[in-house]
Amino acid sequence: MSKRVKSLVERDIANRLKDVDGVAVLNPRGINAIKNNLMRRRLHEKGLRMIVVKNTLVKRATAKTKLNGFEKLLVGPSALVFGKVSVSAIARALMDEKKQDETIELRGAFFDGEVYVGEEGVKTVSKLPTREEAIGMIVASLQGPGRKLASALKGPGGTLGAILKSIEEKAKEKEGAPAPA
């Protein structure tokens, strides 16, 4: 490849990965064309992309980005899986792919400057909550004390209201009853 072509490819990779917070790397060796195409389609349905890259070009393209530091995963032929979803969603999608085809070799995942190596690393990342799940857990934990406070304030008031209502009903019954002679 000429320097000009390498520069163009490097720029294309940099443009694709500029807004990406994390990536997962797998070994594309042993995946035939049909399996590769089907896997790409399933990943694309989940908002993910997979590109097979030349390691040196990726290293140069990501040198000044958030992805700087995942070079440990780039050994031999490499395919990057990325998207605008959380890294745990990427890892979950790859674990699903691994269940369908045991021959897939997962090299690891990278985000926030942390490298998670191998299939165990991808499995660890897949168990992390996605951004949406984390927000949901935070909102639920914030609502918990508020609910308890509201029920604590409402509970005695409701009991007192029920007692007053029964006293009022008994008083009305006594008023409506005929006077003794």
ABEGO torsion letter per residue (X at the ends): XBAAAAAAAAAAAAAAAAABABBBBBBABGBBAAAAAAAAAAAAAAGBBBBBBBAAAAAAAAAABAABGAAAABBEBBBBBBBABBAAAAAAAAAAAAAABAABBBAEBBBGGBBBBEAAAAAAAAABBBAAAAAAAAAAAAAAAAAAAAAAAAAAAAAAAAAAAAAAAAAAAAAABBBBX
